[in-house]
């Protein structure tokens, strides 16, 4: 099994409004649009039992172990 790529990290995700979180997730990638960074994350909405994947503004994602 190859080592985990450095860009993949466990994160906490805030949002969406209906389920503000934080939710456990995995960071899959980064993209810059119009000078703002966005993270592609997969995260689990425990209350609904749903796994979501979407691009979110970087400020909604916090690395596990990092103080927000």
Gaussian input, Z-matrix of N, CA and C with variables (Angstrom, degrees):
# hf/3-21g

backbone

0 1
 N
 C     1     B1
 C     2     B2     1     A1
 N     3     B3     2     A2     1     D1
 C     4     B4     3     A3     2     D2
 C     5     B5     4     A4     3     D3
 N     6     B6     5     A5     4     D4
 C     7     B7     6     A6     5     D5
 C     8     B8     7     A7     6     D6
 N     9     B9     8     A8     7     D7
 C    10    B10     9     A9     8     D8
 C    11    B11    10    A10     9     D9
 N    12    B12    11    A11    10    D10
 C    13    B13    12    A12    11    D11
 C    14    B14    13    A13    12    D12
 N    15    B15    14    A14    13    D13
 C    16    B16    15    A15    14    D14
 C    17    B17    16    A16    15    D15
 N    18    B18    17    A17    16    D16
 C    19    B19    18    A18    17    D17
 C    20    B20    19    A19    18    D18
 N    21    B21    20    A20    19    D19
 C    22    B22    21    A21    20    D20
 C    23    B23    22    A22    21    D21
 N    24    B24    23    A23    22    D22
 C    25    B25    24    A24    23    D23
 C    26    B26    25    A25    24    D24
 N    27    B27    26    A26    25    D25
 C    28    B28    27    A27    26    D26
 C    29    B29    28    A28    27    D27
 N    30    B30    29    A29    28    D28
 C    31    B31    30    A30    29    D29
 C    32    B32    31    A31    30    D30
 N    33    B33    32    A32    31    D31
 C    34    B34    33    A33    32    D32
 C    35    B35    34    A34    33    D33
 N    36    B36    35    A35    34    D34
 C    37    B37    36    A36    35    D35
 C    38    B38    37    A37    36    D36
 N    39    B39    38    A38    37    D37
 C    40    B40    39    A39    38    D38
 C    41    B41    40    A40    39    D39
 N    42    B42    41    A41    40    D40
 C    43    B43    42    A42    41    D41
 C    44    B44    43    A43    42    D42
 N    45    B45    44    A44    43    D43
 C    46    B46    45    A45    44    D44
 C    47    B47    46    A46    45    D45
 N    48    B48    47    A47    46    D46
 C    49    B49    48    A48    47    D47
 C    50    B50    49    A49    48    D48
 N    51    B51    50    A50    49    D49
 C    52    B52    51    A51    50    D50
 C    53    B53    52    A52    51    D51
 N    54    B54    53    A53    52    D52
 C    55    B55    54    A54    53    D53
 C    56    B56    55    A55    54    D54
 N    57    B57    56    A56    55    D55
 C    58    B58    57    A57    56    D56
 C    59    B59    58    A58    57    D57
 N    60    B60    59    A59    58    D58
 C    61    B61    60    A60    59    D59
 C    62    B62    61    A61    60    D60
 N    63    B63    62    A62    61    D61
 C    64    B64    63    A63    62    D62
 C    65    B65    64    A64    63    D63
 N    66    B66    65    A65    64    D64
 C    67    B67    66    A66    65    D65
 C    68    B68    67    A67    66    D66
 N    69    B69    68    A68    67    D67
 C    70    B70    69    A69    68    D68
 C    71    B71    70    A70    69    D69
 N    72    B72    71    A71    70    D70
 C    73    B73    72    A72    71    D71
 C    74    B74    73    A73    72    D72
 N    75    B75    74    A74    73    D73
 C    76    B76    75    A75    74    D74
 C    77    B77    76    A76    75    D75
 N    78    B78    77    A77    76    D76
 C    79    B79    78    A78    77    D77
 C    80    B80    79    A79    78    D78
 N    81    B81    80    A80    79    D79
 C    82    B82    81    A81    80    D80
 C    83    B83    82    A82    81    D81
 N    84    B84    83    A83    82    D82
 C    85    B85    84    A84    83    D83
 C    86    B86    85    A85    84    D84
 N    87    B87    86    A86    85    D85
 C    88    B88    87    A87    86    D86
 C    89    B89    88    A88    87    D87
 N    90    B90    89    A89    88    D88
 C    91    B91    90    A90    89    D89
 C    92    B92    91    A91    90    D90
 N    93    B93    92    A92    91    D91
 C    94    B94    93    A93    92    D92
 C    95    B95    94    A94    93    D93
 N    96    B96    95    A95    94    D94
 C    97    B97    96    A96    95    D95
 C    98    B98    97    A97    96    D96
 N    99    B99    98    A98    97    D97
 C   100   B100    99    A99    98    D98
 C   101   B101   100   A100    99    D99
 N   102   B102   101   A101   100   D100
 C   103   B103   102   A102   101   D101
 C   104   B104   103   A103   102   D102
 N   105   B105   104   A104   103   D103
 C   106   B106   105   A105   104   D104
 C   107   B107   106   A106   105   D105
 N   108   B108   107   A107   106   D106
 C   109   B109   108   A108   107   D107
 C   110   B110   109   A109   108   D108
 N   111   B111   110   A110   109   D109
 C   112   B112   111   A111   110   D110
 C   113   B113   112   A112   111   D111
 N   114   B114   113   A113   112   D112
 C   115   B115   114   A114   113   D113
 C   116   B116   115   A115   114   D114
 N   117   B117   116   A116   115   D115
 C   118   B118   117   A117   116   D116
 C   119   B119   118   A118   117   D117
 N   120   B120   119   A119   118   D118
 C   121   B121   120   A120   119   D119
 C   122   B122   121   A121   120   D120
 N   123   B123   122   A122   121   D121
 C   124   B124   123   A123   122   D122
 C   125   B125   124   A124   123   D123
 N   126   B126   125   A125   124   D124
 C   127   B127   126   A126   125   D125
 C   128   B128   127   A127   126   D126
 N   129   B129   128   A128   127   D127
 C   130   B130   129   A129   128   D128
 C   131   B131   130   A130   129   D129
 N   132   B132   131   A131   130   D130
 C   133   B133   132   A132   131   D131
 C   134   B134   133   A133   132   D132
 N   135   B135   134   A134   133   D133
 C   136   B136   135   A135   134   D134
 C   137   B137   136   A136   135   D135
 N   138   B138   137   A137   136   D136
 C   139   B139   138   A138   137   D137
 C   140   B140   139   A139   138   D138
 N   141   B141   140   A140   139   D139
 C   142   B142   141   A141   140   D140
 C   143   B143   142   A142   141   D141
 N   144   B144   143   A143   142   D142
 C   145   B145   144   A144   143   D143
 C   146   B146   145   A145   144   D144
 N   147   B147   146   A146   145   D145
 C   148   B148   147   A147   146   D146
 C   149   B149   148   A148   147   D147
 N   150   B150   149   A149   148   D148
 C   151   B151   150   A150   149   D149
 C   152   B152   151   A151   150   D150
 N   153   B153   152   A152   151   D151
 C   154   B154   153   A153   152   D152
 C   155   B155   154   A154   153   D153
 N   156   B156   155   A155   154   D154
 C   157   B157   156   A156   155   D155
 C   158   B158   157   A157   156   D156
 N   159   B159   158   A158   157   D157
 C   160   B160   159   A159   158   D158
 C   161   B161   160   A160   159   D159
 N   162   B162   161   A161   160   D160
 C   163   B163   162   A162   161   D161
 C   164   B164   163   A163   162   D162
 N   165   B165   164   A164   163   D163
 C   166   B166   165   A165   164   D164
 C   167   B167   166   A166   165   D165
 N   168   B168   167   A167   166   D166
 C   169   B169   168   A168   167   D167
 C   170   B170   169   A169   168   D168
 N   171   B171   170   A170   169   D169
 C   172   B172   171   A171   170   D170
 C   173   B173   172   A172   171   D171
 N   174   B174   173   A173   172   D172
 C   175   B175   174   A174   173   D173
 C   176   B176   175   A175   174   D174
 N   177   B177   176   A176   175   D175
 C   178   B178   177   A177   176   D176
 C   179   B179   178   A178   177   D177
 N   180   B180   179   A179   178   D178
 C   181   B181   180   A180   179   D179
 C   182   B182   181   A181   180   D180
 N   183   B183   182   A182   181   D181
 C   184   B184   183   A183   182   D182
 C   185   B185   184   A184   183   D183
 N   186   B186   185   A185   184   D184
 C   187   B187   186   A186   185   D185
 C   188   B188   187   A187   186   D186
 N   189   B189   188   A188   187   D187
 C   190   B190   189   A189   188   D188
 C   191   B191   190   A190   189   D189
 N   192   B192   191   A191   190   D190
 C   193   B193   192   A192   191   D191
 C   194   B194   193   A193   192   D192
 N   195   B195   194   A194   193   D193
 C   196   B196   195   A195   194   D194
 C   197   B197   196   A196   195   D195
 N   198   B198   197   A197   196   D196
 C   199   B199   198   A198   197   D197
 C   200   B200   199   A199   198   D198
 N   201   B201   200   A200   199   D199
 C   202   B202   201   A201   200   D200
 C   203   B203   202   A202   201   D201

   B1=1.4601
   B2=1.5341
   B3=1.3387
   B4=1.4668
   B5=1.5294
   B6=1.3326
   B7=1.4627
   B8=1.5294
   B9=1.3066
   B10=1.4694
   B11=1.5290
   B12=1.3386
   B13=1.4753
   B14=1.5277
   B15=1.3180
   B16=1.4687
   B17=1.5202
   B18=1.3429
   B19=1.4664
   B20=1.5291
   B21=1.3480
   B22=1.4704
   B23=1.5150
   B24=1.3199
   B25=1.4553
   B26=1.5239
   B27=1.3176
   B28=1.4554
   B29=1.5222
   B30=1.3267
   B31=1.4677
   B32=1.5308
   B33=1.3168
   B34=1.4639
   B35=1.5158
   B36=1.3355
   B37=1.4619
   B38=1.5226
   B39=1.3483
   B40=1.4681
   B41=1.5138
   B42=1.3500
   B43=1.4495
   B44=1.5047
   B45=1.2722
   B46=1.4625
   B47=1.5251
   B48=1.3207
   B49=1.4725
   B50=1.5202
   B51=1.3470
   B52=1.4688
   B53=1.5232
   B54=1.3115
   B55=1.4660
   B56=1.5219
   B57=1.3440
   B58=1.4608
   B59=1.5346
   B60=1.3229
   B61=1.4665
   B62=1.5050
   B63=1.3000
   B64=1.4586
   B65=1.5257
   B66=1.3463
   B67=1.4531
   B68=1.5272
   B69=1.3370
   B70=1.4637
   B71=1.5260
   B72=1.3340
   B73=1.4560
   B74=1.5176
   B75=1.3136
   B76=1.4611
   B77=1.5246
   B78=1.3187
   B79=1.4544
   B80=1.5287
   B81=1.3248
   B82=1.4586
   B83=1.5206
   B84=1.3328
   B85=1.4592
   B86=1.5124
   B87=1.3216
   B88=1.4597
   B89=1.5172
   B90=1.3353
   B91=1.4640
   B92=1.5179
   B93=1.3282
   B94=1.4605
   B95=1.5177
   B96=1.3397
   B97=1.4569
   B98=1.5182
   B99=1.3015
   B100=1.4720
   B101=1.5301
   B102=1.3252
   B103=1.4581
   B104=1.5146
   B105=1.3206
   B106=1.4640
   B107=1.5240
   B108=1.3462
   B109=1.4526
   B110=1.5217
   B111=1.3456
   B112=1.4566
   B113=1.5247
   B114=1.3305
   B115=1.4587
   B116=1.5229
   B117=1.3370
   B118=1.4592
   B119=1.5193
   B120=1.3253
   B121=1.4613
   B122=1.5220
   B123=1.3188
   B124=1.4643
   B125=1.5103
   B126=1.3237
   B127=1.4620
   B128=1.5180
   B129=1.3301
   B130=1.4604
   B131=1.5152
   B132=1.3364
   B133=1.4649
   B134=1.5287
   B135=1.3182
   B136=1.4603
   B137=1.5195
   B138=1.3208
   B139=1.4587
   B140=1.5168
   B141=1.3463
   B142=1.4666
   B143=1.5226
   B144=1.3415
   B145=1.4578
   B146=1.5183
   B147=1.3289
   B148=1.4635
   B149=1.5269
   B150=1.3302
   B151=1.4567
   B152=1.5226
   B153=1.3284
   B154=1.4691
   B155=1.5230
   B156=1.3063
   B157=1.4627
   B158=1.5103
   B159=1.3491
   B160=1.4569
   B161=1.5118
   B162=1.3324
   B163=1.4551
   B164=1.5188
   B165=1.3335
   B166=1.4676
   B167=1.5208
   B168=1.3291
   B169=1.4605
   B170=1.5278
   B171=1.3158
   B172=1.4655
   B173=1.5232
   B174=1.3151
   B175=1.4712
   B176=1.5269
   B177=1.3243
   B178=1.4669
   B179=1.5276
   B180=1.3365
   B181=1.4623
   B182=1.5186
   B183=1.3377
   B184=1.4671
   B185=1.5156
   B186=1.3273
   B187=1.4687
   B188=1.5240
   B189=1.3265
   B190=1.4733
   B191=1.5309
   B192=1.3250
   B193=1.4543
   B194=1.5208
   B195=1.3225
   B196=1.4535
   B197=1.5172
   B198=1.3197
   B199=1.4623
   B200=1.5119
   B201=1.3710
   B202=1.4815
   B203=1.5107
   A1=107.66
   A2=117.72
   A3=119.77
   A4=110.70
   A5=116.46
   A6=118.83
   A7=110.94
   A8=116.06
   A9=121.49
   A10=108.67
   A11=117.92
   A12=119.62
   A13=110.23
   A14=117.78
   A15=120.41
   A16=114.60
   A17=117.88
   A18=119.30
   A19=112.46
   A20=117.56
   A21=120.53
   A22=108.18
   A23=116.87
   A24=121.81
   A25=109.70
   A26=114.65
   A27=119.33
   A28=108.49
   A29=115.23
   A30=120.77
   A31=110.55
   A32=114.81
   A33=123.13
   A34=106.70
   A35=116.10
   A36=121.96
   A37=108.99
   A38=116.20
   A39=121.48
   A40=108.42
   A41=115.10
   A42=120.45
   A43=110.60
   A44=119.41
   A45=131.17
   A46=113.00
   A47=116.40
   A48=121.12
   A49=112.84
   A50=116.34
   A51=119.38
   A52=112.09
   A53=117.57
   A54=122.89
   A55=108.14
   A56=116.85
   A57=121.05
   A58=116.02
   A59=118.43
   A60=119.95
   A61=113.58
   A62=117.37
   A63=127.87
   A64=112.41
   A65=114.63
   A66=122.43
   A67=109.06
   A68=118.60
   A69=119.74
   A70=109.82
   A71=115.29
   A72=118.56
   A73=112.82
   A74=114.27
   A75=122.54
   A76=107.88
   A77=115.72
   A78=122.45
   A79=108.40
   A80=117.12
   A81=121.75
   A82=113.44
   A83=117.33
   A84=119.16
   A85=112.63
   A86=115.08
   A87=122.87
   A88=109.94
   A89=115.38
   A90=121.03
   A91=108.08
   A92=115.96
   A93=120.19
   A94=108.97
   A95=115.22
   A96=122.15
   A97=109.14
   A98=116.52
   A99=121.94
   A100=111.69
   A101=116.75
   A102=121.29
   A103=115.16
   A104=118.49
   A105=121.59
   A106=108.78
   A107=116.47
   A108=121.66
   A109=111.30
   A110=114.86
   A111=123.00
   A112=108.61
   A113=114.95
   A114=121.42
   A115=109.13
   A116=115.84
   A117=120.81
   A118=106.31
   A119=116.38
   A120=121.08
   A121=111.18
   A122=114.42
   A123=121.98
   A124=105.27
   A125=116.66
   A126=119.11
   A127=110.10
   A128=114.12
   A129=121.44
   A130=110.68
   A131=116.53
   A132=122.74
   A133=106.67
   A134=115.08
   A135=121.55
   A136=113.07
   A137=118.23
   A138=121.80
   A139=113.48
   A140=116.12
   A141=121.53
   A142=112.60
   A143=117.05
   A144=120.27
   A145=112.40
   A146=116.36
   A147=121.60
   A148=109.86
   A149=115.69
   A150=121.84
   A151=107.09
   A152=116.39
   A153=121.23
   A154=109.70
   A155=115.96
   A156=121.23
   A157=107.52
   A158=116.74
   A159=119.59
   A160=110.95
   A161=114.46
   A162=121.82
   A163=107.59
   A164=116.50
   A165=121.94
   A166=109.36
   A167=116.64
   A168=120.78
   A169=109.04
   A170=117.02
   A171=122.96
   A172=112.58
   A173=118.70
   A174=120.46
   A175=113.23
   A176=117.97
   A177=121.43
   A178=112.70
   A179=116.74
   A180=122.20
   A181=109.76
   A182=116.78
   A183=122.34
   A184=109.12
   A185=116.45
   A186=120.73
   A187=109.98
   A188=117.15
   A189=121.31
   A190=107.90
   A191=116.33
   A192=122.04
   A193=113.27
   A194=118.09
   A195=122.49
   A196=108.98
   A197=117.17
   A198=121.15
   A199=108.03
   A200=117.35
   A201=119.31
   A202=113.05
   D1=126.12
   D2=-179.96
   D3=-69.85
   D4=155.65
   D5=176.96
   D6=-63.28
   D7=156.38
   D8=178.95
   D9=-67.56
   D10=129.48
   D11=177.10
   D12=-58.86
   D13=142.77
   D14=-176.45
   D15=-60.60
   D16=-21.78
   D17=-178.94
   D18=-78.38
   D19=-12.83
   D20=179.79
   D21=-93.07
   D22=118.78
   D23=-176.68
   D24=-139.99
   D25=149.09
   D26=172.95
   D27=-75.15
   D28=135.62
   D29=-175.87
   D30=-138.50
   D31=165.64
   D32=167.54
   D33=-105.00
   D34=136.80
   D35=-177.61
   D36=-117.52
   D37=131.09
   D38=173.59
   D39=-101.19
   D40=143.36
   D41=179.31
   D42=98.03
   D43=167.48
   D44=-1.41
   D45=-73.14
   D46=177.50
   D47=-175.56
   D48=-55.48
   D49=-39.61
   D50=-177.37
   D51=-68.82
   D52=-22.97
   D53=-178.94
   D54=-143.22
   D55=79.61
   D56=-169.22
   D57=-65.15
   D58=-19.25
   D59=176.04
   D60=81.78
   D61=-161.94
   D62=17.91
   D63=-78.37
   D64=151.51
   D65=179.92
   D66=-117.58
   D67=141.34
   D68=176.47
   D69=-71.18
   D70=139.77
   D71=-178.72
   D72=-154.25
   D73=179.63
   D74=177.87
   D75=-129.94
   D76=128.54
   D77=177.25
   D78=-79.45
   D79=125.70
   D80=-176.98
   D81=-106.14
   D82=-25.35
   D83=-179.01
   D84=-177.83
   D85=169.51
   D86=179.25
   D87=-124.24
   D88=151.64
   D89=175.06
   D90=-151.02
   D91=139.05
   D92=177.18
   D93=-105.10
   D94=129.43
   D95=178.16
   D96=-129.92
   D97=123.66
   D98=177.93
   D99=48.77
   D100=41.56
   D101=176.30
   D102=80.90
   D103=2.67
   D104=179.55
   D105=-117.07
   D106=140.25
   D107=-179.63
   D108=-89.47
   D109=140.87
   D110=176.43
   D111=-127.91
   D112=145.31
   D113=179.90
   D114=-112.97
   D115=135.32
   D116=171.40
   D117=-89.56
   D118=117.01
   D119=-176.98
   D120=-129.42
   D121=148.44
   D122=167.25
   D123=-110.67
   D124=130.03
   D125=-177.82
   D126=-144.74
   D127=158.38
   D128=-173.28
   D129=-107.61
   D130=123.12
   D131=175.05
   D132=-92.78
   D133=93.04
   D134=-171.83
   D135=-57.48
   D136=-43.84
   D137=-178.13
   D138=-60.08
   D139=-32.49
   D140=-178.46
   D141=-100.41
   D142=-11.71
   D143=-175.94
   D144=65.89
   D145=36.31
   D146=-175.18
   D147=-117.54
   D148=136.49
   D149=171.69
   D150=-99.95
   D151=121.32
   D152=-178.30
   D153=-112.73
   D154=151.16
   D155=172.93
   D156=-136.57
   D157=127.23
   D158=-179.72
   D159=-163.95
   D160=164.56
   D161=172.40
   D162=-84.19
   D163=129.91
   D164=178.85
   D165=-130.33
   D166=150.75
   D167=174.33
   D168=-57.97
   D169=140.39
   D170=-174.68
   D171=-54.26
   D172=-32.18
   D173=-177.92
   D174=-68.87
   D175=-10.87
   D176=178.06
   D177=-91.32
   D178=0.02
   D179=-176.59
   D180=-121.09
   D181=130.05
   D182=178.75
   D183=-127.70
   D184=129.15
   D185=177.90
   D186=-62.31
   D187=137.19
   D188=177.45
   D189=-58.55
   D190=132.77
   D191=-178.89
   D192=92.12
   D193=-10.49
   D194=178.39
   D195=-95.19
   D196=135.92
   D197=176.46
   D198=-76.70
   D199=124.26
   D200=-178.37
   D201=-65.52

